């Protein structure tokens, strides 16, 4: 129990989500038994998110409420053809202002970041995904703008939009659920309810605990290792940096799986039955850790990493940009994350690595005709992918310019520069 207390004390966001799971199960039970009308379902999910925001973020919950109010006004008053530009522009300006405020606190005032503000910023980034996803749906005609005659009917027709921005299973974590999927789920859950999620919840929570325990063990190993960041004479080795990067990635995996579990507890994410007749709950998933970590190409790692966010960025930037779409996509991701120095360098370096990966594999794969060469090439590709991703993750997570200078003093930093050299060679 002491280990679990340490783990969840270091990850308060996970603890909040874990404590919210019973309320998601209550929503599933009340809805499938017919106790909640359609409007009450939307209100239950929305009010649950509002209470969760106030309890976990305190006064900073106003950041989310202002965003939701602004989103509703734009959906109501702006034409569908122009609503995306307004929502995207205003939301990114609002989010960037608070990111810069946090940087001002940390680097200029030398004050530690407020944990409630950090949680609010994480939720605000997720909210940006949802509102821009809806704005693209409205612009593309996938979702009809609510046009009603009376003010009362207009208000009722806007409830699904407001509920979608604040529904509690996705308030503190993804994955990004499309608006049409969310509306269909809320409308159909009482007619064609998914199987009870109680059968899969213990197993999914157990997976989260396994990831957290593994992260704790690796973190303890790093703390006991010889290298210390405060020592001016030592520099971290490649293995030390790779393990540190793995610890950071395990933290992401645990958050993704806990968020997926919370959505499943409410009934979201059911994707049908498998070949053996068992229920499949992978309809909302940000990635399989094993599949991601065994990727032998940097481009494949990028596609599998944080799946719903990757799909959102592809739709928002990559498919709409005609000039250098890959770099524009990763550049926008750095903006969305906060424009910290390490994030800008890390994401742009990741883009260069992906582009170099395409060129490298296009050149070498047709020339591999012997089985042992293919296997050796696969092994080397996996090691190269892991090394580059380790540098990218550390650059993004450490954020500051001082941390980037420290990272540049290590031998591992040579590997990402290979991607840039590949671009010039091929």
ABEGO torsion letter per residue (X at the ends): XAAAAAAAAABAAAAAAAAAAAAAAAAAAAAAAGABBAAAAAAAAAAAAAAAAAAAAEAAAAAAAAAAAAAAAAAAABBAAAAAAAAAAAAAAAAAAAAAAAAAAAAAAGBBBBAAAAAAAAAAAAAAAAAAAAAAAAAAGABBBBBBABAAAAAAAAAAAAAAAABAAAAABOBBBBAAAAAAAAAAAAABBBBBAAAAAAAAAAAAAAAAAAAAAAAAAAAABABBAABAABBBBAAAAAAAAAAAAAAAAAAAAAAAAAAAAAGBGBAEBBAAGBBBAAABBAEBAAAAAABABAAAAAAABGAAAAAAAAAAAAAABABGAAAAAAAAAAAAAGGBAAAAAAAAAAAAAAAAAAAAAAAAAAABABAAAAAAAAAAAAAAAAAAAAAAAAAAAAGBAAAAAAAAABAAAAAAAAAAAAAAAX
